[in-house]
Amino acid sequence: MFQEKHSSALPTPRSIRRTCSNELYRTLKRLKRHVPAALVRQAEELYYKRVIGHLIWIAENRSNRKLLADWWDQEICGDIAELWGVDRDRLSKAFRDAFGG
């Protein structure tokens, strides 16, 4: 079968969960604020579920970090900001600094 030169398989659920956890960890470090472990786990679960729901689109745009960071702002940032009790704009900036978008 013909396969595109730079195509790759979709990530595994385990790798998605680990990536979501790492991205939120880096974001928290840039926020310089303590968030209880239970709230961090809730945010990781929320983030993981949203990524799984949009997996095909995310995989297609994996090389466009700015677009992925924009998606995160629209789909996830508000819910996590509310959960953690932080300013949405501050959380968005911290995520973009950590993510590279």
C-alpha distances in whole Angstrom, upper triangle without the diagonal:
4,6,10,12,15,13,15,15,18,21,23,26,28,27,28,31,32,31,33,36,36,36,39,40,40,41,44,45,46,48,50,51,51,49,50,47,47,46,43,42,42,41,38,37,37,35,32,32,32,29,27,28,27,24,21,23,24,21,20,23,24,25,27,30,33,31,30,34,35,33,35,38,38,36,38,40,43,43,43,46,48,47,48,51,50,50,46,47,47,45,42,43,43,40,39,40,39,35,35,35
4,7,9,12,11,13,14,17,21,23,26,28,27,27,31,31,30,32,35,35,34,37,39,39,40,43,44,44,46,49,50,50,48,49,46,46,45,43,41,42,40,37,37,37,34,32,32,31,28,27,28,26,23,20,22,23,19,18,21,22,22,25,28,30,28,28,32,33,31,33,36,36,35,36,39,42,42,42,44,46,46,47,50,48,48,45,45,45,43,40,41,41,38,36,38,37,33,33,33
4,6,9,7,10,11,14,17,20,23,25,23,24,27,28,26,28,31,31,31,34,36,35,36,39,40,40,42,45,46,46,45,46,43,43,42,39,38,38,36,34,33,33,31,29,29,28,25,24,25,23,20,17,19,19,16,15,18,18,19,21,24,27,25,25,28,30,28,30,33,33,32,33,36,39,38,38,41,43,43,43,46,45,45,41,41,42,39,37,38,38,34,33,35,33,30,29,29
4,6,5,9,11,14,17,20,23,25,23,23,27,27,25,27,30,29,29,32,34,33,34,37,38,38,40,43,44,45,43,44,42,42,41,38,37,37,35,33,33,32,29,28,28,27,24,23,24,22,19,16,17,18,14,13,15,15,15,18,21,24,22,22,26,27,26,28,31,31,30,31,34,37,37,37,39,41,41,42,44,43,42,39,39,39,37,34,35,35,32,30,32,31,27,27,26
4,6,9,12,15,18,21,24,25,23,23,27,27,25,27,30,29,28,32,33,32,33,37,37,37,39,42,43,44,43,44,42,42,41,38,37,38,36,33,33,33,30,28,30,29,25,25,26,23,21,18,19,19,15,14,16,15,15,18,21,24,23,23,26,27,27,28,31,32,31,32,34,37,38,37,39,42,42,42,45,43,42,39,39,39,37,34,35,34,31,30,31,30,26,25,25
4,7,10,13,15,18,21,22,20,20,24,23,21,24,26,25,24,28,30,28,30,33,33,33,35,38,40,40,39,41,38,39,38,35,34,35,32,29,30,30,27,25,27,25,22,22,23,21,18,16,16,16,12,11,13,12,11,15,17,20,19,19,22,24,23,25,28,28,28,29,31,34,34,34,36,39,38,38,41,39,39,36,35,35,33,30,31,31,27,26,27,26,22,22,22
4,7,9,12,15,18,20,17,18,21,22,20,22,25,24,24,27,29,28,29,32,33,33,35,38,39,39,38,39,37,37,36,33,32,32,30,27,28,28,25,23,24,23,19,19,20,18,15,13,14,13,10,9,12,11,12,15,17,20,19,18,22,23,22,23,27,27,26,27,29,32,32,32,34,37,36,37,40,38,38,35,34,35,32,30,31,30,27,26,27,26,22,22,22
4,7,9,12,15,16,14,15,18,18,17,19,22,21,21,25,26,26,27,30,31,31,33,36,37,37,35,36,34,34,33,30,29,30,28,25,25,25,22,20,21,21,17,17,19,17,13,12,14,13,9,10,12,11,12,15,17,20,19,18,21,23,21,22,26,26,25,26,28,31,31,30,33,35,34,35,38,36,37,34,34,34,31,29,30,29,26,25,26,24,21,21,22
4,6,9,12,14,12,13,16,17,16,18,21,21,21,24,26,26,27,30,31,31,33,36,36,36,34,35,32,32,32,29,27,28,26,23,23,23,21,18,19,19,16,14,17,15,11,11,13,12,9,11,13,12,14,17,19,22,20,18,22,24,21,22,26,26,24,25,27,30,30,29,32,34,33,34,37,36,36,33,34,34,31,29,30,29,26,26,27,25,22,23,23
4,7,9,12,10,10,13,15,13,15,18,19,18,21,23,23,24,27,28,29,31,33,34,33,31,32,29,29,28,26,24,24,23,20,19,20,17,15,15,15,12,11,13,12,8,8,11,10,7,9,12,11,14,16,17,20,18,16,19,21,19,19,23,23,21,21,24,27,26,25,29,30,29,30,33,33,33,30,31,31,28,26,28,27,23,23,25,23,20,21,21
4,7,8,6,6,10,11,10,12,15,15,16,18,20,20,22,24,25,26,28,30,31,30,28,29,26,26,25,22,21,22,20,17,17,18,15,12,14,14,11,10,13,12,9,10,12,10,8,12,13,11,14,16,17,20,19,16,18,21,18,18,22,22,20,20,22,25,24,23,27,29,27,28,31,30,31,28,29,29,26,25,26,25,21,22,23,21,18,20,20
4,5,5,6,9,10,11,12,14,15,17,19,20,21,23,24,26,27,29,31,31,30,28,28,25,24,24,22,19,20,20,16,16,17,15,12,13,15,12,10,14,14,10,12,15,13,12,15,17,14,18,20,20,23,22,18,21,23,21,20,24,24,21,21,23,26,25,24,27,29,27,28,31,31,32,30,31,31,27,26,28,26,23,24,25,22,20,22,23
4,6,5,6,9,10,11,12,14,15,17,18,20,21,23,24,26,27,29,29,28,25,25,22,21,21,19,16,17,16,13,12,14,12,9,10,12,10,8,12,13,10,13,15,14,13,17,18,16,19,21,20,23,22,18,20,22,20,18,22,23,19,18,21,24,22,21,24,26,24,25,28,28,30,27,29,29,25,25,27,25,22,23,25,22,20,22,23
4,5,5,6,9,10,11,12,14,16,16,18,20,21,23,25,26,27,27,26,24,23,20,20,20,18,15,17,16,13,12,15,13,10,12,15,12,11,15,16,13,16,18,16,15,19,20,17,20,22,21,24,23,20,21,24,21,20,23,24,21,20,22,25,23,21,25,26,24,24,28,28,30,28,29,29,25,25,27,24,21,23,24,21,19,22,23
4,5,5,6,9,10,10,12,14,15,16,18,20,21,23,24,26,26,25,24,24,21,21,21,18,16,18,17,13,14,16,13,10,13,15,12,11,15,15,12,15,17,14,13,17,17,14,17,19,18,21,21,17,19,22,20,18,22,23,20,19,21,24,23,21,24,26,24,24,28,27,29,27,28,27,23,23,24,22,19,20,21,18,16,19,20
4,5,5,6,9,10,11,12,14,15,16,18,20,21,23,25,25,24,22,22,19,20,19,16,14,15,14,10,11,12,10,7,10,11,8,8,12,12,9,13,14,11,11,15,15,12,16,17,16,19,18,14,16,18,16,15,18,19,17,15,18,21,19,18,21,23,21,22,25,25,26,24,25,24,21,20,22,20,17,18,20,17,15,17,18
4,5,5,6,9,10,11,12,14,15,17,19,20,21,23,23,21,19,19,16,16,16,13,11,12,11,8,8,11,9,6,9,11,9,9,13,14,12,16,17,14,15,18,18,16,19,20,18,21,20,16,17,20,18,15,19,20,17,15,17,20,18,16,20,21,19,19,23,23,25,23,24,24,20,20,22,20,17,19,20,17,15,19,20
4,5,5,6,9,10,10,12,14,15,17,19,20,21,21,20,19,19,16,17,17,13,12,14,13,9,11,13,11,9,13,14,12,13,16,17,15,18,19,16,16,19,19,16,19,20,18,21,21,17,18,21,19,17,20,22,19,17,18,21,20,17,20,23,20,20,24,23,25,23,25,23,20,20,21,19,16,18,19,15,14,17,19
4,5,5,6,9,10,11,12,14,15,17,18,20,21,21,19,20,17,18,17,14,13,15,13,10,12,13,10,9,13,13,10,12,15,15,13,16,16,13,13,17,16,13,15,16,14,17,17,14,14,17,16,14,17,19,17,15,16,20,19,16,19,22,20,20,23,22,23,21,22,21,18,17,19,16,13,15,16,12,11,14,15
4,6,5,6,9,10,11,12,14,16,16,19,19,18,16,17,15,16,14,11,11,12,9,6,9,10,7,6,10,10,8,11,14,13,13,16,16,13,14,17,16,14,16,17,14,17,16,13,13,16,14,11,14,16,14,12,13,16,15,13,16,18,16,16,19,19,20,18,20,19,15,15,17,15,11,14,15,12,11,14,15
4,6,5,6,9,10,11,12,14,15,17,17,16,14,14,12,13,12,9,8,11,9,6,9,11,9,8,12,13,12,14,17,17,16,20,20,16,18,21,20,17,20,20,17,19,20,16,16,19,17,14,17,19,17,14,15,17,16,13,16,18,16,15,19,18,20,19,20,19,15,16,18,15,12,15,16,12,12,16,17
4,5,5,6,9,10,11,13,14,16,16,16,15,16,14,16,15,11,12,14,12,9,13,14,11,11,15,16,14,16,19,19,18,21,21,17,18,21,19,16,18,19,16,18,19,16,15,18,18,15,17,20,18,16,16,19,18,15,17,20,18,17,20,19,21,19,20,18,15,16,16,13,11,13,13,10,10,13,15
4,5,5,6,9,10,11,12,15,15,16,15,17,15,17,15,12,13,14,11,9,13,13,10,11,15,14,12,15,18,17,16,19,18,15,16,19,17,14,16,16,13,15,16,12,11,15,14,11,14,16,15,13,13,16,16,13,15,18,17,15,18,17,18,16,17,15,12,12,13,10,8,10,10,7,7,10,12
4,5,5,6,9,10,10,12,13,13,11,13,12,13,11,8,10,11,8,7,11,11,9,11,14,14,13,16,18,18,18,21,20,17,19,22,20,18,19,19,15,17,18,14,13,16,15,11,13,16,15,11,11,14,13,10,12,15,13,12,15,14,15,14,15,14,10,11,13,10,8,11,11,9,9,13,14
4,5,5,6,9,10,11,11,11,10,12,11,13,12,9,11,13,11,9,13,14,12,14,17,17,16,19,21,21,21,24,24,20,22,25,23,20,21,21,18,19,21,17,16,19,19,15,17,20,18,15,14,17,16,13,14,17,15,13,16,15,17,17,17,15,12,14,14,11,10,13,12,9,11,14,16
4,5,5,7,9,10,12,13,13,15,14,17,15,12,14,16,13,12,16,17,14,16,19,19,17,20,23,22,21,24,23,20,21,24,21,19,19,19,16,17,19,16,14,17,18,15,16,19,19,16,14,18,18,14,15,18,17,15,18,16,17,16,16,14,11,12,12,8,8,10,9,6,8,11,13
4,5,5,6,9,10,12,11,14,14,16,14,11,14,15,12,12,15,15,13,15,18,17,17,20,22,21,21,24,23,19,21,24,21,19,20,19,15,16,18,15,12,15,16,12,13,16,16,13,11,14,15,11,12,15,14,12,14,12,13,12,13,10,8,9,9,5,5,8,8,6,8,11,12
4,5,5,6,7,8,8,11,11,14,12,9,12,14,11,12,15,16,14,16,19,19,19,22,24,23,24,27,26,22,25,27,25,22,23,23,19,19,21,18,16,18,19,15,15,19,18,15,13,15,15,11,11,14,13,10,13,11,13,13,14,11,8,11,11,8,8,12,11,9,12,15,16
4,5,5,7,9,10,13,14,17,15,12,15,17,15,15,19,19,17,19,23,22,22,25,27,26,26,29,28,24,26,29,26,24,24,23,20,20,23,20,17,20,21,18,18,22,21,18,16,18,19,15,15,18,17,14,16,14,15,16,16,12,11,13,12,8,10,12,10,9,12,14,17
4,5,8,11,12,16,16,19,17,14,18,19,16,17,20,20,18,20,23,22,22,25,27,26,26,29,27,24,26,28,25,23,23,22,18,18,21,19,16,18,20,17,16,20,20,17,15,17,18,15,14,17,17,14,15,13,13,14,13,10,9,11,9,5,8,10,8,7,11,13,14
4,5,9,10,14,15,17,15,13,17,17,15,16,20,19,17,20,23,22,22,25,27,26,27,30,28,25,27,29,26,25,25,24,20,20,22,20,17,19,20,16,16,19,19,16,13,15,16,13,11,14,14,11,12,9,10,11,11,8,7,10,9,6,9,11,10,10,13,15,16
4,7,10,13,15,18,16,14,18,19,17,18,21,21,20,23,26,25,25,28,30,29,30,33,31,28,30,33,30,28,28,27,23,23,25,23,20,22,24,20,19,23,23,20,17,18,19,16,14,17,16,13,13,11,13,15,15,11,11,14,13,10,12,15,13,13,16,18,20
4,6,10,12,15,13,12,16,17,15,17,20,20,19,22,24,24,25,28,29,29,30,33,32,29,31,33,31,29,30,29,25,25,27,24,21,23,24,20,20,23,22,19,16,17,17,14,12,14,14,10,11,9,12,14,15,11,11,14,14,11,14,17,15,15,18,20,21
4,7,9,12,10,10,13,15,14,15,18,19,19,21,24,24,25,27,29,29,30,33,32,29,32,34,32,30,31,30,27,27,28,26,23,25,25,21,21,24,23,20,17,18,17,14,13,15,13,9,11,11,14,16,17,14,13,17,17,14,16,19,18,17,20,22,24
4,6,8,7,7,10,11,11,12,15,16,16,18,20,21,22,24,26,27,27,31,30,27,30,32,30,29,30,29,26,26,27,24,22,24,23,20,20,22,21,17,15,16,15,11,11,12,10,7,9,10,13,15,17,14,12,16,17,14,15,19,18,17,19,22,23
4,5,5,6,9,10,11,13,15,16,17,18,20,22,23,25,26,27,28,32,31,29,31,34,32,30,32,32,28,29,30,26,24,26,26,22,22,24,22,19,18,18,16,13,14,14,11,9,11,13,17,18,20,18,16,19,21,18,18,22,22,20,22,25,26
4,5,5,6,9,10,10,12,14,15,16,18,20,21,22,24,26,26,30,30,27,29,32,31,29,31,30,27,28,29,26,24,26,25,21,22,24,22,19,18,19,17,14,15,16,12,11,14,15,19,20,22,20,17,20,22,18,18,22,22,19,21,25,26
4,5,5,6,9,10,11,12,14,15,17,19,20,21,23,25,25,29,29,27,29,32,31,29,32,31,28,29,29,26,24,26,25,21,22,24,21,18,18,18,15,13,15,14,11,10,14,16,19,20,23,21,18,21,23,20,20,23,24,21,23,26,27
4,5,5,6,9,10,10,12,14,15,17,18,20,21,23,24,27,27,25,27,30,29,27,30,29,26,26,26,23,21,23,22,18,19,20,18,14,14,14,12,9,11,11,7,7,10,12,16,16,19,18,15,17,20,17,17,20,21,19,20,24,24
4,5,5,6,9,10,10,12,14,15,16,18,20,21,22,25,25,22,25,28,26,24,27,26,23,24,24,21,19,21,20,16,18,19,17,14,13,15,12,9,11,12,9,8,12,13,16,16,18,17,13,16,18,15,14,18,19,16,17,21,22
4,5,5,6,9,10,10,12,14,15,16,18,20,20,24,24,22,24,27,26,24,27,27,24,25,25,22,21,23,21,17,19,20,18,14,15,16,13,11,14,14,11,11,15,16,19,19,21,20,17,19,21,18,17,20,21,18,19,23,23
4,5,5,6,9,10,11,12,14,15,17,19,20,23,23,21,24,27,26,24,27,27,24,25,24,21,20,21,19,16,18,18,16,12,13,14,11,9,12,12,8,10,13,15,18,17,20,19,16,18,21,18,17,20,22,19,20,23,23
4,5,5,6,8,10,11,12,14,15,17,18,21,21,19,21,24,23,21,24,23,20,21,21,18,16,18,16,13,14,15,13,9,10,11,8,6,9,10,7,8,12,13,15,14,17,16,13,14,17,15,13,17,18,16,16,20,20
4,5,5,6,9,10,10,12,14,15,16,19,20,17,19,22,21,19,22,22,19,21,20,17,16,18,16,13,15,17,14,11,12,14,11,9,13,14,11,12,15,16,18,17,19,18,14,16,18,16,13,17,18,15,15,19,19
4,5,5,6,9,10,11,12,14,15,19,19,17,19,22,22,20,24,23,21,23,22,18,18,20,17,14,17,17,14,11,13,15,12,11,14,15,12,14,17,18,20,19,21,21,17,18,21,19,17,20,21,19,18,22,22
4,5,5,6,9,10,11,13,14,18,18,16,18,21,20,20,23,22,20,21,20,16,16,17,14,12,14,14,10,8,11,12,9,8,12,12,10,12,15,16,18,16,19,19,15,16,19,18,15,18,21,18,17,21,20
4,6,5,6,9,10,11,12,15,15,13,15,18,17,16,19,19,16,17,16,13,13,14,12,9,12,12,9,7,9,11,9,9,12,14,12,13,16,16,18,15,18,18,14,14,17,16,13,15,17,15,14,17,17
4,6,5,6,9,10,10,14,14,12,14,17,17,16,19,19,17,19,18,14,15,17,14,12,15,15,12,10,13,15,13,12,16,17,15,17,20,20,21,19,21,21,17,17,20,19,15,18,20,17,16,19,19
4,5,5,6,9,10,13,14,13,15,18,18,17,21,21,19,21,19,15,16,17,14,13,15,15,11,10,14,15,13,13,17,17,16,18,21,21,23,20,22,23,19,19,22,21,18,20,23,20,18,22,21
4,5,5,6,8,12,12,10,13,16,15,15,19,18,17,18,16,12,13,14,11,9,12,11,8,8,11,13,11,12,15,16,15,17,20,20,21,18,20,21,17,17,20,19,16,18,21,19,17,20,18
4,5,5,6,9,9,7,10,13,12,12,15,15,14,16,14,11,12,13,10,9,13,13,10,10,13,15,14,14,17,19,18,19,22,22,22,19,21,22,18,17,20,19,15,17,19,17,15,17,17
4,5,5,8,10,9,10,13,14,14,18,18,17,19,17,14,16,17,14,13,17,16,13,13,16,18,17,17,20,21,20,22,25,25,26,23,25,25,22,21,23,23,19,20,23,21,18,21,20
4,6,8,9,10,12,14,15,15,19,18,18,19,17,14,16,16,13,13,16,14,11,12,16,17,16,17,20,21,20,22,25,25,25,22,24,25,22,21,24,24,20,21,24,23,20,22,21
4,6,6,6,9,10,11,12,15,15,15,16,13,11,14,14,10,11,14,13,10,12,15,17,17,17,20,22,21,23,26,25,25,22,23,24,21,19,22,22,19,19,22,21,18,20,18
4,6,5,6,8,10,10,14,14,15,17,14,11,14,15,12,13,16,16,13,14,18,20,19,19,22,24,23,25,28,27,27,24,25,26,23,21,23,23,19,20,23,21,17,19,18
4,5,5,6,9,10,13,14,15,17,14,12,16,16,13,15,18,17,15,17,20,23,22,23,25,27,27,28,31,30,30,26,27,28,25,23,25,26,22,22,25,23,19,21,19
4,5,5,6,8,12,11,13,14,11,10,13,13,10,13,16,15,13,15,18,20,21,21,24,26,26,27,29,28,28,24,25,26,23,21,23,23,20,19,22,21,18,19,17
4,5,5,6,9,9,10,12,9,7,11,12,9,11,14,14,12,14,16,19,19,19,22,24,24,25,27,26,26,22,23,24,21,18,20,20,17,16,19,18,14,15,14
4,5,5,9,10,11,14,12,10,14,15,13,14,18,18,16,17,20,23,23,22,25,27,27,28,30,29,29,26,26,27,24,21,23,23,19,19,21,19,16,17,16
4,6,8,9,12,14,11,10,14,15,13,15,18,18,17,19,21,24,24,25,27,29,29,30,32,31,30,27,27,28,25,23,24,24,21,20,22,21,17,18,16
4,6,5,8,10,7,7,11,12,11,13,16,16,16,17,19,22,23,23,25,27,27,28,30,28,27,24,24,25,22,19,21,21,18,16,19,18,14,14,13
4,6,7,10,9,7,11,13,12,13,16,17,16,17,19,22,23,22,24,27,27,27,29,28,27,24,23,24,21,19,20,20,16,15,17,16,12,12,12
4,6,9,9,9,11,13,14,15,17,19,19,20,21,24,25,24,26,29,29,29,31,29,28,25,24,24,22,20,20,20,17,15,17,16,12,11,11
4,6,5,6,9,10,11,13,15,16,17,18,18,22,23,22,24,27,27,27,29,27,25,22,21,22,20,17,17,18,15,13,15,15,11,10,8
4,5,5,6,9,10,10,12,14,15,15,16,19,21,20,21,24,24,24,26,23,22,19,18,19,17,14,14,14,11,9,11,11,8,7,5
4,5,5,6,9,10,11,12,14,15,15,18,20,19,20,23,24,24,25,22,21,18,16,17,16,12,12,14,11,8,11,12,9,8,4
4,5,5,6,9,10,11,12,14,14,17,19,19,20,23,24,24,25,23,22,18,17,19,17,13,14,16,13,11,14,15,11,11,8
4,5,5,6,9,10,10,11,12,15,17,16,18,21,21,21,23,21,20,17,16,18,15,12,14,14,11,10,13,13,9,10,7
4,5,5,6,9,10,10,10,13,15,14,15,18,19,19,20,18,17,14,13,14,12,9,10,11,8,6,10,10,7,8,5
4,5,5,6,9,10,10,12,15,15,15,18,20,20,21,19,17,13,12,14,13,9,11,13,10,9,13,14,11,11,8
4,5,5,6,8,9,12,13,14,15,17,18,19,21,19,18,14,14,16,14,11,14,15,12,11,15,15,12,13,11
4,5,5,5,6,9,10,10,12,14,15,16,17,16,15,12,12,14,11,8,11,12,9,9,13,13,10,12,10
4,6,6,5,7,10,10,10,13,15,15,16,14,12,9,9,11,9,6,10,11,9,9,13,13,12,13,11
4,6,7,8,10,11,12,14,16,17,17,16,15,11,12,14,12,10,13,15,13,13,17,17,15,17,14
4,6,7,8,10,12,13,14,16,17,16,16,12,14,16,13,11,15,16,13,14,18,17,16,18,15
4,6,6,6,9,10,11,12,14,13,13,10,12,14,11,10,13,14,11,13,16,15,14,17,15
4,6,5,6,9,10,10,12,10,10,7,9,10,7,6,10,11,9,11,14,14,13,16,14
4,6,5,6,9,10,10,10,9,6,9,11,9,9,13,13,12,14,17,17,17,19,17
4,5,5,6,9,10,10,11,9,12,13,11,12,15,15,14,16,19,18,18,21,19
4,5,5,6,8,8,10,8,12,12,8,10,13,12,11,14,16,15,16,19,18
4,5,5,6,5,6,5,9,9,7,9,12,11,11,14,16,16,17,19,18
4,6,5,7,8,8,12,12,10,12,15,15,15,18,20,19,20,23,22
4,6,8,11,11,14,14,12,14,17,16,15,19,20,19,20,23,23
4,6,9,10,13,12,10,13,15,13,14,17,18,17,19,22,22
4,7,9,12,11,10,13,15,14,15,18,19,19,21,23,23
4,6,9,7,7,10,12,11,13,15,16,17,18,21,20
4,6,5,6,9,10,11,12,14,16,17,18,20,19
4,5,5,6,9,10,10,12,14,15,16,18,16
4,5,5,6,9,10,11,12,14,15,16,14
4,5,5,6,9,10,11,12,14,15,15
4,5,5,6,9,10,10,12,14,13
4,5,5,6,9,10,10,12,10
4,5,5,6,9,10,10,10
4,6,5,6,8,10,10
4,5,5,6,8,8
4,5,5,5,5
4,6,6,7
4,6,8
4,6
4
